[in-house]
Amino acid sequence: MTPNTRSAGLHAALARLQQTLADRQPGVVEQAMPAEAPHERVERCERHGAWRPYKLDAQGVLRALPGCPSCSRESGLRVMDTESQTPAIFADATFETYACSSRRQEVVVMEIKRHAQRLADAESAGSLVLWGESGTGKTHLAIALLRKCQLAGLSGHYVRAISLMDRLRAARSFNARPEEAQLVDRLAAVDVLVVDDVGKSLGNDFERSSFFNVIDMRWGARKPTIVTTNEPPEVLRDLLTPAGFDRLTEAGAGVLHLDWPSHRRMRLASSAS
């Protein structure tokens, strides 16, 4: 067979493959890709330039992508932003609306603001753990950080730890919807992720391993994760596993202790006096 004949045959095979994929996208060609097959084909996206519509998986099976991967990623991040519904009570949570009543509070809040600014400026700021007793303003400050990043054009997502565990459990179920099954990938891709009230919700092996998977993927992608918790570092380390805790608190990241009395408790005491 001459090279021209072989090339014509490959083009004909590609045409048949395209027709099949058009009927069942995203599709899978249930056979191994021969070495000379046209998986090097390139298409162009008006926004992102060149992309390959087919790829070989680890088993050597040719798979078709439904569209530009960068467009798909951006669409997923927009969904994450839309789903990032912070509690109504924190609708106005910003650094400006957080009231400091001591020099210690001012120092810690300034450090969180600097961290947020470094993230917004695309500098390497790492992840951050905010811990302290209930009512000290951990959620307020984490949401303020997230909003500052979103205003700078970064994608962001807020989720309570207990809700995250429920969603991860649904994603692992046999009848999970496609968007549920892709949850970990979407959590890994978002620029800034806030997980609120991490603690006893990580009560079993499934919850700990699922949360570690999210942390690990984000750590590998150099994406910051902001965690709030009532638990001291030594307890949180056990809950997250040492490996998970180390990924959150490696060099360049930090643990900040909000070591002042509960604002809510102080307001109640003041109103009762």
Protein Blocks (a to p, Z undefined) as FASTA:
>chain_A
ZZklmmmmmmmmmmmmmmmmmmmpccdddbdcdfkbcklbccddfklopadfbdcdfkop
acddfbdfklmmmmmmmmmmmmmccdfklmmgcfklpccfbfklmmmmmmmmmmmmmmmn
opaebjadddddehilmmmmmmmmmmmmmmnopacddddfklmmmmmmmmmpmklcfklm
mmmmmmmmpmbdcdehiajklmbfklmmmmmmmmmmmmmnopacddddfbdfklmmmmno
pklmmmmmgghiacdddfbdcfklmmmmmmmZZ
